[in-house]
Amino acid sequence: MSDATNPETTPAVTPSDDMVEKVRTALREVYDPELGMSVIELGLIRKIEVQPEQVDLTMILTTPFCPYGPAMVEQVKQKSQETALRVTKVTMGLEVWEPAMMEDQAAANWGLYY
């Protein structure tokens, strides 16, 4: 029996994993208004954890003094809650954003190559 069909070696996708992907996909609709790119493309969403009662997100901003930061955090929270049908807690991460955190295609569209 090949590994692809052996249930013992095939990784299981849990309902939580599925919801993480749904939230990630929904957050592609939340844009940084200055850069015109989604929070996912920019790599601003650092962690998504779906719990039975809530979603825990860790997010960073492109700059600590981003004038749109509070609005983007609120949009991320609302979009996650709409999608997961759970309360969402957004925690601001301590990482400093850098262009290398962007998705590959987004970075290429921005003229960056790593």
ZITA-V178376 format. One record per helix or strand. SS is the DSSP state (A for helix, B for strand). FROM is the first residue (numbers start at 1). TO is the last residue. If there is no record, write none. Layout:
ss/from/to
SS/FROM/TO
SS/FROM/TO
//
This chain:
ss/from/to
A/15/29
B/31/32
B/37/38
B/45/50
B/54/59
A/69/84
B/87/92
A/99/101
A/104/109
//
